[in-house]
């Protein structure tokens, strides 16, 4: 079964660092881009950026560039989202997702999603 | 950046009726690379449609997508209570990928 399993909920203080994870299984992890999506409670979906595990090529949304970083560890089929200094406004659910491949063609919509990691930043 | 504007904000319909959801792009979406998702409370989004009109695996044929260029539509025929959710469009014709703000469908 193809799946993405994310790390558990986190409660942090402003200014603290954090790294959350997304572990893929059931497919060739190196050949599918991993996307991160933010959802502030009660709000919509926001595309944050994407990373290709094969070579760590990364594209960030301008809205998020500079405030966080994405990385992968191919040896463990795990993608990471990291902050060096959290803000209260980072409080949200974070999803990782994998794009759809059909008949050898890639569509960059997301048919495989992790269960989400809730990050709460509060003093 | 392509901005996607969804309308209406909320639809309130009865079982058996048809829902028509709109997604308008600020510029033409390359190759009509637009998808639709359904999200229920406490769940991750579920892909319904990709490439504007192709249903994803396992999606009932009550769901259909149409449109091109800057105007796209998701139609849900014969509404059922389980269709109560928020629906999002997403374009993947350019970077950054972007989502619409969502349309809430309520079943009376």
gemmi code that builds the backbone of each chain (N, CA, C; Angstrom):
import gemmi

chains = {
    "A": [
        ("UNK", (0.833, -1.194, 0.000), (0.000, 0.000, 0.000), (0.878, 1.258, 0.000)),
        ("UNK", (0.569, 2.157, -0.915), (1.290, 3.428, -0.964), (0.780, 4.328, 0.158)),
        ("UNK", (1.690, 4.832, 0.995), (1.251, 5.732, 2.048), (2.353, 6.673, 2.490)),
        ("UNK", (1.910, 7.760, 3.073), (2.782, 8.740, 3.707), (2.355, 8.837, 5.164)),
        ("UNK", (3.310, 8.663, 6.062), (3.015, 8.726, 7.487), (3.819, 9.864, 8.101)),
        ("UNK", (3.112, 10.784, 8.732), (3.753, 11.965, 9.290), (3.991, 11.815, 10.781)),
        ("UNK", (4.915, 12.619, 11.288), (5.218, 12.631, 12.711), (4.066, 13.274, 13.490)),
        ("UNK", (4.113, 13.111, 14.802), (3.003, 13.510, 15.652), (2.931, 15.005, 15.931)),
        ("UNK", (1.836, 15.374, 16.576), (1.577, 16.777, 16.885), (2.678, 17.377, 17.756)),
        ("UNK", (2.901, 18.671, 17.571), (3.950, 19.384, 18.285), (3.373, 20.643, 18.942)),
        ("UNK", (3.856, 20.949, 20.127), (3.544, 22.215, 20.798), (4.873, 22.898, 21.110)),
        ("UNK", (5.035, 24.089, 20.575), (6.307, 24.794, 20.710), (6.057, 26.239, 21.149)),
        ("UNK", (7.129, 26.875, 21.588), (7.086, 28.299, 21.945), (7.667, 29.135, 20.800)),
        ("UNK", (7.235, 30.385, 20.680), (7.821, 31.260, 19.650), (9.332, 31.318, 19.802)),
        ("UNK", (10.006, 31.264, 18.660), (11.464, 31.313, 18.648), (12.131, 29.953, 18.671)),
        ("UNK", (11.390, 28.912, 19.026), (11.967, 27.569, 19.041), (12.087, 27.008, 17.624)),
        ("UNK", (12.912, 25.990, 17.498), (13.089, 25.312, 16.224), (12.239, 24.044, 16.201)),
        ("UNK", (11.998, 23.543, 14.987), (11.164, 22.350, 14.845), (11.473, 21.683, 13.515)),
        ("UNK", (11.413, 20.349, 13.528), (11.551, 19.563, 12.301), (10.472, 18.490, 12.339)),
        ("UNK", (9.594, 18.478, 11.354), (8.570, 17.440, 11.267), (8.873, 16.553, 10.068)),
        ("UNK", (8.346, 15.335, 10.101), (8.721, 14.368, 9.090), (7.538, 13.741, 8.371)),
        ("UNK", (7.861, 13.139, 7.235), (6.874, 12.495, 6.360), (7.567, 11.291, 5.736)),
        ("UNK", (7.164, 10.088, 6.135), (7.830, 8.871, 5.668), (6.975, 8.165, 4.633)),
        ("UNK", (7.574, 7.940, 3.473), (6.867, 7.262, 2.401), (7.142, 5.767, 2.395)),
        ("UNK", (6.151, 5.004, 1.935), (6.329, 3.566, 1.802), (5.421, 3.042, 0.694)),
        ("UNK", (5.801, 1.875, 0.172), (4.973, 1.236, -0.848), (5.238, 1.706, -2.262)),
        ("UNK", (6.230, 2.550, -2.445), (6.560, 3.042, -3.796), (8.015, 3.487, -3.808)),
        ("UNK", (8.525, 3.802, -5.015), (9.894, 4.283, -5.157), (9.960, 5.749, -4.732)),
        ("UNK", (10.342, 5.972, -3.483), (10.310, 7.305, -2.873), (11.120, 8.325, -3.667)),
        ("UNK", (12.212, 7.868, -4.290), (13.131, 8.803, -4.953), (12.560, 9.439, -6.212)),
        ("UNK", (11.493, 8.882, -6.742), (11.033, 9.315, -8.063), (9.743, 10.139, -8.049)),
        ("UNK", (9.253, 10.465, -6.870), (8.045, 11.283, -6.774), (8.323, 12.523, -5.924)),
        ("UNK", (7.938, 13.689, -6.450), (8.040, 14.913, -5.682), (7.158, 14.824, -4.423)),
        ("UNK", (7.661, 15.388, -3.337), (6.882, 15.511, -2.101), (6.541, 16.988, -1.906)),
        ("UNK", (5.265, 17.251, -1.763), (4.768, 18.617, -1.569), (4.333, 18.795, -0.122)),
        ("UNK", (4.493, 20.011, 0.371), (3.998, 20.360, 1.709), (2.886, 21.395, 1.562)),
        ("UNK", (1.820, 21.182, 2.331), (0.633, 22.041, 2.271), (0.278, 22.466, 3.697)),
        ("UNK", (0.014, 23.749, 3.868), (-0.377, 24.257, 5.186), (-1.876, 24.523, 5.220)),
        ("UNK", (-2.455, 24.278, 6.376), (-3.859, 24.624, 6.599), (-4.023, 25.188, 8.004)),
        ("UNK", (-4.181, 26.498, 8.059), (-4.457, 27.165, 9.322), (-5.850, 26.743, 9.777)),
        ("UNK", (-6.055, 26.507, 11.079), (-7.375, 26.049, 11.547), (-8.526, 26.908, 11.034)),
        ("UNK", (-9.491, 26.245, 10.400), (-10.660, 26.922, 9.878), (-10.454, 27.628, 8.556)),
        ("UNK", (-9.256, 27.488, 7.986), (-8.937, 28.182, 6.738), (-8.653, 27.186, 5.617)),
        ("UNK", (-8.220, 27.724, 4.460), (-8.026, 26.894, 3.286), (-6.632, 26.293, 3.179)),
        ("UNK", (-6.390, 25.663, 2.044), (-5.129, 24.986, 1.769), (-4.139, 25.953, 1.126)),
        ("UNK", (-2.876, 25.854, 1.550), (-1.819, 26.710, 0.988), (-0.659, 25.837, 0.534)),
        ("UNK", (-0.273, 25.958, -0.724), (0.870, 25.215, -1.256), (2.148, 25.883, -0.801)),
        ("UNK", (2.981, 25.152, -0.056), (4.193, 25.733, 0.529), (5.408, 25.537, -0.354)),
        ("UNK", (5.516, 24.367, -0.960), (6.686, 24.072, -1.753), (6.779, 22.582, -2.002)),
        ("UNK", (7.835, 22.213, -2.719), (7.970, 20.825, -3.161), (9.444, 20.455, -3.208)),
        ("UNK", (9.733, 19.175, -2.951), (11.103, 18.680, -3.012), (11.124, 17.352, -3.745)),
        ("UNK", (12.164, 17.163, -4.572), (12.336, 15.909, -5.299), (13.386, 15.078, -4.576)),
        ("UNK", (12.982, 13.957, -3.981), (13.929, 13.173, -3.187), (15.137, 12.668, -3.964)),
        ("UNK", (14.999, 12.490, -5.272), (16.103, 11.948, -6.048), (17.350, 12.813, -6.020)),
        ("UNK", (17.141, 14.161, -6.062), (18.295, 15.056, -6.077), (18.137, 16.259, -5.161)),
        ("UNK", (17.091, 16.240, -4.333), (16.785, 17.327, -3.383), (16.495, 18.652, -4.059)),
        ("UNK", (16.165, 18.640, -5.338), (15.704, 19.853, -6.013), (14.468, 20.362, -5.281)),
        ("UNK", (14.449, 21.659, -4.976), (13.394, 22.220, -4.135), (12.830, 23.493, -4.765)),
        ("UNK", (11.538, 23.646, -4.710), (10.863, 24.870, -5.142), (9.971, 25.346, -3.985)),
        ("UNK", (10.113, 26.603, -3.632), (9.313, 27.144, -2.546), (8.308, 28.161, -3.079)),
        ("UNK", (7.155, 28.236, -2.433), (6.256, 29.342, -2.687), (6.894, 30.624, -2.157)),
        ("UNK", (6.776, 31.734, -2.877), (7.323, 33.002, -2.359), (6.773, 33.345, -0.974)),
        ("UNK", (5.584, 32.873, -0.684), (4.960, 33.182, 0.612), (5.684, 32.514, 1.774)),
        ("UNK", (6.453, 31.468, 1.484), (7.099, 30.698, 2.549), (8.622, 30.712, 2.456)),
        ("UNK", (9.146, 31.120, 1.303), (10.594, 31.098, 1.123), (11.285, 31.939, 2.178)),
        ("UNK", (12.363, 31.389, 2.737), (13.160, 32.113, 3.710), (12.768, 31.856, 5.154)),
        ("UNK", (11.572, 31.317, 5.359), (11.118, 31.096, 6.735), (11.209, 29.639, 7.166)),
        ("UNK", (11.329, 28.751, 6.192), (11.419, 27.336, 6.510), (12.264, 26.656, 5.446)),
        ("UNK", (12.557, 25.390, 5.675), (13.339, 24.653, 4.695), (12.824, 23.221, 4.588)),
        ("UNK", (13.009, 22.651, 3.414), (12.612, 21.273, 3.144), (13.856, 20.451, 2.866)),
        ("UNK", (13.816, 19.204, 3.276), (14.936, 18.309, 3.042), (14.415, 16.886, 2.957)),
        ("UNK", (15.316, 15.980, 2.514), (14.947, 14.565, 2.451), (16.120, 13.717, 2.914)),
        ("UNK", (15.802, 12.512, 3.356), (16.789, 11.489, 3.633), (16.368, 10.270, 2.827)),
        ("UNK", (17.030, 10.067, 1.694), (16.641, 8.958, 0.821), (16.832, 7.608, 1.487)),
        ("UNK", (17.788, 7.525, 2.392), (18.085, 6.228, 3.013), (16.936, 5.733, 3.880)),
        ("UNK", (16.113, 6.669, 4.348), (14.972, 6.284, 5.199), (13.642, 6.656, 4.560)),
        ("UNK", (13.654, 7.072, 3.301), (12.427, 7.452, 2.588), (11.623, 8.506, 3.349)),
        ("UNK", (12.324, 9.480, 3.883), (11.673, 10.478, 4.733), (11.952, 11.900, 4.241)),
        ("UNK", (10.886, 12.681, 4.182), (10.996, 14.100, 3.878), (10.780, 14.900, 5.160)),
        ("UNK", (11.405, 16.060, 5.223), (11.338, 16.887, 6.426), (10.950, 18.319, 6.082)),
        ("UNK", (10.266, 18.948, 7.030), (9.952, 20.378, 6.975), (10.489, 20.967, 8.267)),
        ("UNK", (11.271, 22.028, 8.144), (12.021, 22.526, 9.297), (11.903, 24.037, 9.432)),
        ("UNK", (11.773, 24.486, 10.675), (11.810, 25.895, 11.020), (12.949, 26.140, 12.012)),
        ("UNK", (13.647, 27.241, 11.870), (14.701, 27.582, 12.824), (14.174, 28.478, 13.942)),
        ("UNK", (13.103, 29.239, 13.653), (12.539, 30.135, 14.655), (11.033, 30.270, 14.406)),
        ("UNK", (10.260, 29.539, 15.167), (8.818, 29.514, 14.952), (8.140, 30.807, 15.410)),
        ("UNK", (7.021, 31.121, 14.752), (6.175, 32.237, 15.126), (4.774, 31.694, 15.463)),
        ("UNK", (4.031, 32.490, 16.196), (2.664, 32.077, 16.519), (1.848, 31.840, 15.254)),
        ("UNK", (2.153, 32.602, 14.209), (1.424, 32.473, 12.947), (1.742, 31.171, 12.209)),
        ("UNK", (2.701, 30.396, 12.698), (2.991, 29.081, 12.107), (2.041, 28.008, 12.626)),
        ("UNK", (1.186, 28.360, 13.565), (0.209, 27.402, 14.088), (-0.706, 26.948, 12.959)),
        ("UNK", (-0.671, 25.654, 12.665), (-1.416, 25.122, 11.535), (-1.283, 23.611, 11.493)),
        ("UNK", (-2.085, 22.996, 10.623), (-1.908, 21.603, 10.244), (-1.027, 21.598, 9.002)),
        ("UNK", (-0.034, 20.741, 9.001), (0.866, 20.613, 7.858), (0.716, 19.216, 7.266)),
        ("UNK", (0.452, 19.188, 5.954), (0.309, 17.928, 5.237), (1.474, 17.756, 4.267)),
        ("UNK", (1.951, 16.526, 4.141), (2.783, 16.191, 3.000), (1.908, 15.413, 2.017)),
        ("UNK", (2.289, 15.468, 0.753), (1.472, 14.822, -0.267), (2.340, 14.426, -1.442)),
        ("UNK", (1.890, 13.390, -2.146), (2.601, 12.899, -3.320), (1.743, 13.096, -4.556)),
        ("UNK", (2.397, 13.428, -5.669), (1.629, 13.709, -6.870), (1.147, 12.434, -7.547)),
        ("UNK", (0.241, 12.636, -8.487), (-0.372, 11.553, -9.243), (0.450, 11.229, -10.483)),
        ("UNK", (0.706, 9.950, -10.687), (1.331, 9.497, -11.928), (0.355, 8.554, -12.615)),
        ("UNK", (0.046, 8.851, -13.865), (-0.912, 8.043, -14.617), (-0.295, 7.681, -15.953)),
        ("UNK", (-0.194, 6.383, -16.208), (0.345, 5.900, -17.487), (1.680, 6.559, -17.806)),
        ("UNK", (2.510, 6.670, -16.773), (3.840, 7.216, -16.975), (3.904, 8.722, -17.094)),
        ("UNK", (2.768, 9.383, -16.915), (2.725, 10.836, -17.019), (2.407, 11.434, -15.657)),
        ("UNK", (3.125, 12.488, -15.308), (2.942, 13.117, -14.008), (1.934, 14.252, -14.057)),
        ("UNK", (0.987, 14.189, -13.138), (0.062, 15.301, -12.913), (0.324, 15.804, -11.507)),
        ("UNK", (0.635, 17.076, -11.374), (1.043, 17.599, -10.070), (-0.148, 18.047, -9.240)),
        ("UNK", (-1.108, 17.138, -9.161), (-2.158, 17.159, -8.154), (-1.799, 16.032, -7.198)),
        ("UNK", (-2.490, 15.941, -6.076), (-2.011, 15.085, -4.993), (-3.049, 14.036, -4.623)),
        ("UNK", (-2.723, 12.790, -4.917), (-3.665, 11.714, -4.622), (-3.273, 10.901, -3.401)),
        ("UNK", (-2.055, 11.112, -2.909), (-1.603, 10.447, -1.692), (-1.238, 11.541, -0.688)),
        ("UNK", (-1.870, 11.491, 0.479), (-1.658, 12.501, 1.512), (-1.239, 11.832, 2.824)),
        ("UNK", (-0.385, 12.512, 3.564), (-0.152, 12.101, 4.940), (-1.355, 12.473, 5.791)),
        ("UNK", (-1.311, 12.032, 7.029), (-2.447, 12.276, 7.923), (-2.413, 13.682, 8.531)),
        ("UNK", (-1.313, 14.389, 8.295), (-1.175, 15.742, 8.821), (-0.446, 15.769, 10.158)),
        ("UNK", (0.295, 16.846, 10.362), (0.952, 17.116, 11.647), (0.479, 18.474, 12.130)),
        ("UNK", (-0.150, 18.502, 13.279), (-0.613, 19.759, 13.864), (0.514, 20.401, 14.652)),
        ("UNK", (0.854, 21.614, 14.289), (1.897, 22.377, 14.987), (1.225, 23.559, 15.686)),
        ("UNK", (1.424, 23.643, 16.989), (0.878, 24.748, 17.776), (2.042, 25.532, 18.362)),
        ("UNK", (2.055, 26.818, 18.082), (3.111, 27.700, 18.587), (2.458, 28.724, 19.509)),
        ("UNK", (2.790, 28.636, 20.776), (2.150, 29.511, 21.751), (3.074, 29.722, 22.946)),
        ("UNK", (3.084, 30.948, 23.440), (3.899, 31.240, 24.618), (3.179, 30.817, 25.897)),
    ],
    "B": [
        ("UNK", (2.172, 34.644, -10.074), (1.404, 33.632, -9.368), (-0.041, 33.647, -9.867)),
        ("UNK", (-0.583, 32.466, -10.134), (-1.976, 32.365, -10.568), (-2.891, 32.349, -9.348)),
        ("UNK", (-3.789, 33.315, -9.286), (-4.752, 33.378, -8.191), (-6.037, 32.694, -8.654)),
        ("UNK", (-6.510, 31.760, -7.828), (-7.756, 31.052, -8.117), (-8.858, 31.573, -7.197)),
        ("UNK", (-9.972, 31.985, -7.786), (-11.103, 32.505, -7.018), (-12.290, 31.575, -7.183)),
        ("UNK", (-12.747, 31.015, -6.083), (-13.863, 30.080, -6.117), (-15.158, 30.777, -5.710)),
        ("UNK", (-16.229, 30.363, -6.340), (-17.545, 30.874, -5.975), (-18.597, 29.791, -6.174)),
        ("UNK", (-19.699, 29.861, -5.405), (-19.891, 30.774, -4.284), (-19.085, 30.332, -3.076)),
        ("UNK", (-19.139, 31.098, -2.006), (-18.445, 30.708, -0.791), (-19.095, 29.502, -0.137)),
        ("UNK", (-20.429, 29.487, -0.144), (-21.194, 28.398, 0.439), (-22.383, 28.083, -0.461)),
        ("UNK", (-22.654, 26.791, -0.607), (-23.837, 26.300, -1.315), (-24.646, 25.462, -0.354)),
        ("UNK", (-25.932, 25.755, -0.257), (-26.803, 24.965, 0.592), (-27.882, 24.346, -0.284)),
        ("UNK", (-27.846, 23.026, -0.431), (-28.722, 22.337, -1.363), (-29.333, 21.115, -0.701)),
        ("UNK", (-30.369, 20.591, -1.329), (-31.042, 19.399, -0.810), (-30.524, 18.148, -1.493)),
        ("UNK", (-30.664, 16.997, -0.824), (-30.273, 15.734, -1.474), (-30.981, 15.580, -2.816)),
        ("UNK", (-30.221, 15.074, -3.801), (-30.772, 14.865, -5.129), (-30.577, 16.030, -6.069)),
        ("UNK", (-30.282, 17.215, -5.514), (-30.056, 18.392, -6.366), (-28.651, 18.357, -6.967)),
        ("UNK", (-28.403, 19.344, -7.825), (-27.113, 19.459, -8.485), (-26.366, 20.658, -7.925)),
        ("UNK", (-25.062, 20.461, -7.659), (-24.208, 21.558, -7.201), (-23.264, 21.961, -8.328)),
        ("UNK", (-23.148, 23.263, -8.536), (-22.244, 23.788, -9.550), (-21.267, 24.746, -8.886)),
        ("UNK", (-19.986, 24.371, -8.874), (-18.941, 25.136, -8.205), (-18.021, 25.727, -9.266)),
        ("UNK", (-17.663, 26.981, -9.082), (-16.849, 27.693, -10.053), (-15.449, 27.966, -9.514)),
        ("UNK", (-14.474, 27.927, -10.392), (-13.079, 28.271, -10.076), (-12.562, 29.111, -11.228)),
        ("UNK", (-12.233, 30.367, -10.931), (-11.764, 31.277, -11.967), (-10.308, 31.650, -11.697)),
        ("UNK", (-9.477, 31.544, -12.725), (-8.051, 31.829, -12.599), (-7.722, 33.236, -13.082)),
        ("UNK", (-6.713, 33.840, -12.449), (-6.306, 35.205, -12.802), (-5.588, 35.268, -14.145)),
        ("UNK", (-5.112, 34.120, -14.619), (-4.531, 34.004, -15.952), (-4.755, 32.590, -16.434)),
        ("UNK", (-4.590, 32.384, -17.720), (-4.890, 31.084, -18.300), (-4.039, 29.977, -17.651)),
        ("UNK", (-4.670, 28.884, -17.317), (-3.979, 27.740, -16.717), (-3.423, 26.863, -17.837)),
        ("UNK", (-2.115, 26.749, -17.862), (-1.442, 25.999, -18.919), (-1.965, 24.574, -19.009)),
        ("UNK", (-2.303, 24.160, -20.236), (-2.755, 22.795, -20.526), (-3.969, 22.398, -19.687)),
        ("UNK", (-4.677, 23.374, -19.176), (-5.848, 23.097, -18.310), (-5.477, 22.169, -17.152)),
        ("UNK", (-4.299, 22.422, -16.609), (-3.813, 21.617, -15.489), (-4.468, 22.126, -14.199)),
        ("UNK", (-5.685, 21.668, -13.998), (-6.453, 22.071, -12.831), (-7.085, 20.847, -12.195)),
        ("UNK", (-7.020, 20.802, -10.861), (-7.618, 19.703, -10.126), (-8.633, 20.183, -9.106)),
        ("UNK", (-9.433, 19.236, -8.637), (-10.444, 19.520, -7.612), (-10.298, 18.509, -6.472)),
        ("UNK", (-10.508, 18.998, -5.247), (-10.421, 18.160, -4.062), (-11.682, 18.342, -3.218)),
        ("UNK", (-11.949, 17.318, -2.435), (-12.987, 17.354, -1.420), (-12.304, 17.202, -0.067)),
        ("UNK", (-12.667, 18.031, 0.894), (-12.130, 17.878, 2.234), (-13.250, 17.894, 3.261)),
        ("UNK", (-13.288, 16.837, 4.062), (-14.248, 16.755, 5.163), (-13.534, 17.071, 6.466)),
        ("UNK", (-14.274, 17.508, 7.488), (-13.631, 17.900, 8.759), (-12.757, 16.795, 9.331)),
        ("UNK", (-11.547, 17.205, 9.732), (-10.636, 16.264, 10.362), (-9.940, 15.313, 9.410)),
        ("UNK", (-10.128, 15.505, 8.108), (-9.521, 14.611, 7.126), (-8.613, 15.386, 6.176)),
        ("UNK", (-7.667, 14.654, 5.599), (-6.869, 15.228, 4.519), (-7.746, 15.382, 3.275)),
        ("UNK", (-7.369, 16.278, 2.376), (-8.123, 16.403, 1.127), (-8.086, 15.105, 0.329)),
        ("UNK", (-9.103, 14.938, -0.510), (-9.231, 13.773, -1.389), (-9.318, 14.281, -2.817)),
        ("UNK", (-8.467, 13.760, -3.677), (-8.471, 14.185, -5.079), (-9.703, 13.656, -5.797)),
        ("UNK", (-10.411, 14.560, -6.472), (-11.592, 14.175, -7.247), (-11.322, 14.176, -8.752)),
        ("UNK", (-10.727, 15.277, -9.225), (-10.589, 15.541, -10.652), (-9.185, 16.059, -10.927)),
        ("UNK", (-8.595, 15.657, -12.046), (-7.353, 16.261, -12.502), (-7.460, 16.561, -13.989)),
        ("UNK", (-6.531, 17.381, -14.467), (-6.557, 17.825, -15.867), (-7.944, 18.345, -16.251)),
        ("UNK", (-8.541, 19.066, -15.335), (-9.820, 19.771, -15.504), (-11.044, 18.866, -15.565)),
        ("UNK", (-10.902, 17.662, -16.155), (-12.120, 16.884, -16.397), (-11.971, 15.382, -16.195)),
        ("UNK", (-10.821, 14.920, -15.772), (-10.597, 13.479, -15.598), (-10.826, 13.091, -14.147)),
        ("UNK", (-11.737, 12.144, -13.937), (-11.983, 11.701, -12.568), (-10.834, 10.836, -12.052)),
        ("UNK", (-10.467, 11.054, -10.808), (-9.453, 10.217, -10.177), (-10.041, 8.837, -9.893)),
        ("UNK", (-9.168, 7.893, -9.641), (-9.579, 6.513, -9.380), (-10.567, 6.435, -8.225)),
        ("UNK", (-11.668, 5.741, -8.467), (-12.633, 5.511, -7.398), (-13.636, 6.617, -7.167)),
        ("UNK", (-13.571, 7.668, -7.945), (-14.496, 8.787, -7.772), (-15.789, 8.505, -8.546)),
        ("UNK", (-16.935, 8.615, -7.875), (-18.207, 8.330, -8.564), (-18.441, 9.266, -9.741)),
        ("UNK", (-19.194, 8.762, -10.729), (-19.428, 9.587, -11.926), (-20.436, 10.703, -11.668)),
        ("UNK", (-20.930, 10.826, -10.432), (-21.747, 11.998, -10.071), (-20.898, 13.271, -10.084)),
        ("UNK", (-19.580, 13.089, -9.949), (-18.648, 14.219, -9.945), (-18.084, 14.401, -11.351)),
        ("UNK", (-18.168, 15.614, -11.856), (-17.590, 15.880, -13.167), (-16.959, 17.263, -13.175)),
        ("UNK", (-15.887, 17.378, -13.960), (-15.192, 18.649, -14.100), (-15.218, 19.101, -15.542)),
        ("UNK", (-15.225, 20.407, -15.729), (-15.215, 20.961, -17.073), (-14.521, 22.313, -17.055)),
        ("UNK", (-14.322, 22.858, -18.243), (-13.742, 24.184, -18.347), (-12.385, 24.181, -19.013)),
        ("UNK", (-11.913, 25.385, -19.280), (-10.602, 25.554, -19.896), (-10.163, 27.000, -19.739)),
        ("UNK", (-8.859, 27.219, -19.951), (-8.345, 28.590, -19.885), (-8.375, 29.164, -18.488)),
        ("UNK", (-9.368, 30.022, -18.223), (-9.461, 30.663, -16.910), (-10.716, 30.282, -16.140)),
        ("UNK", (-11.622, 29.555, -16.755), (-12.900, 29.245, -16.106), (-13.144, 27.746, -16.039)),
        ("UNK", (-13.301, 27.255, -14.820), (-13.455, 25.831, -14.578), (-14.643, 25.596, -13.651)),
        ("UNK", (-15.257, 24.424, -13.805), (-16.447, 24.100, -13.033), (-16.370, 22.673, -12.526)),
        ("UNK", (-16.780, 22.490, -11.270), (-17.007, 21.156, -10.715), (-18.508, 21.008, -10.535)),
        ("UNK", (-19.068, 19.948, -11.099), (-20.497, 19.669, -10.968), (-20.681, 18.384, -10.176)),
        ("UNK", (-21.563, 18.450, -9.193), (-21.909, 17.256, -8.418), (-23.390, 16.994, -8.651)),
        ("UNK", (-23.691, 15.907, -9.341), (-25.087, 15.545, -9.618), (-25.642, 14.682, -8.487)),
        ("UNK", (-26.961, 14.737, -8.347), (-27.657, 13.857, -7.385), (-26.976, 13.894, -6.015)),
        ("UNK", (-26.936, 15.066, -5.440), (-26.254, 15.259, -4.169), (-26.703, 14.254, -3.106)),
        ("UNK", (-25.716, 13.779, -2.355), (-25.972, 12.885, -1.224), (-25.455, 13.557, 0.046)),
        ("UNK", (-25.928, 13.107, 1.177), (-25.518, 13.714, 2.445), (-24.008, 13.637, 2.631)),
        ("UNK", (-23.386, 12.580, 2.121), (-21.933, 12.400, 2.286), (-21.122, 13.396, 1.464)),
        ("UNK", (-21.769, 14.154, 0.585), (-21.068, 15.158, -0.228), (-20.857, 16.465, 0.540)),
        ("UNK", (-21.374, 16.541, 1.743), (-21.177, 17.730, 2.568), (-19.694, 17.858, 2.904)),
        ("UNK", (-19.069, 18.941, 2.444), (-17.617, 19.089, 2.551), (-17.221, 20.458, 2.012)),
        ("UNK", (-15.919, 20.755, 2.097), (-15.357, 21.919, 1.419), (-14.611, 21.415, 0.180)),
        ("UNK", (-14.799, 22.106, -0.925), (-14.194, 21.723, -2.193), (-13.195, 22.794, -2.633)),
        ("UNK", (-12.011, 22.337, -3.025), (-10.939, 23.236, -3.441), (-10.514, 22.934, -4.875)),
        ("UNK", (-10.196, 23.971, -5.628), (-9.521, 23.785, -6.905), (-8.035, 24.085, -6.703)),
        ("UNK", (-7.216, 23.541, -7.567), (-5.753, 23.738, -7.504), (-5.198, 23.705, -8.909)),
        ("UNK", (-4.357, 24.671, -9.233), (-3.746, 24.674, -10.561), (-2.311, 24.160, -10.461)),
        ("UNK", (-1.903, 23.440, -11.490), (-0.521, 22.961, -11.551), (0.084, 23.251, -12.926)),
        ("UNK", (-0.412, 24.334, -13.514), (0.137, 24.769, -14.798), (1.367, 25.631, -14.655)),
        ("UNK", (1.620, 26.120, -13.452), (2.781, 26.956, -13.235), (3.175, 26.959, -11.778)),
        ("UNK", (4.348, 27.559, -11.503), (4.810, 27.700, -10.129), (4.578, 29.128, -9.658)),
        ("UNK", (4.247, 29.345, -8.374), (3.927, 28.274, -7.440), (2.569, 27.658, -7.738)),
        ("UNK", (2.403, 26.375, -7.404), (1.062, 25.796, -7.459), (0.192, 26.590, -6.485)),
        ("UNK", (-1.068, 26.725, -6.796), (-1.954, 27.488, -5.923), (-3.310, 26.799, -5.797)),
        ("UNK", (-3.949, 27.054, -4.658), (-5.294, 26.559, -4.380), (-6.273, 27.733, -4.379)),
        ("UNK", (-7.527, 27.435, -4.713), (-8.585, 28.388, -4.453), (-8.906, 28.398, -2.968)),
        ("UNK", (-9.762, 29.329, -2.569), (-10.043, 29.494, -1.144), (-11.114, 28.523, -0.640)),
        ("UNK", (-11.740, 27.795, -1.550), (-12.700, 26.772, -1.150), (-14.154, 27.189, -1.277)),
        ("UNK", (-15.012, 26.217, -1.549), (-16.471, 26.372, -1.524), (-17.026, 25.324, -0.576)),
        ("UNK", (-17.823, 25.775, 0.376), (-18.457, 24.843, 1.314), (-19.798, 24.403, 0.745)),
        ("UNK", (-20.009, 23.102, 0.681), (-21.294, 22.547, 0.234), (-21.991, 21.944, 1.445)),
        ("UNK", (-23.166, 22.491, 1.724), (-23.976, 21.991, 2.832), (-25.196, 21.273, 2.265)),
        ("UNK", (-25.531, 20.151, 2.853), (-26.707, 19.394, 2.421), (-27.806, 19.622, 3.456)),
        ("UNK", (-28.938, 20.135, 2.983), (-30.034, 20.471, 3.900), (-30.657, 19.223, 4.515)),
    ],
}
model = gemmi.Model(1)
for chain_id, residues in chains.items():
    chain = gemmi.Chain(chain_id)
    for i, (resn, *xyz) in enumerate(residues, 1):
        res = gemmi.Residue()
        res.name, res.seqid = resn, gemmi.SeqId(i, " ")
        for name, pos in zip(("N", "CA", "C"), xyz):
            atom = gemmi.Atom()
            atom.name, atom.element = name, gemmi.Element(name[0])
            atom.pos, atom.b_iso = gemmi.Position(*pos), 0.0
            res.add_atom(atom)
        chain.add_residue(res)
    model.add_chain(chain)
structure = gemmi.Structure()
structure.add_model(model)
structure.setup_entities()
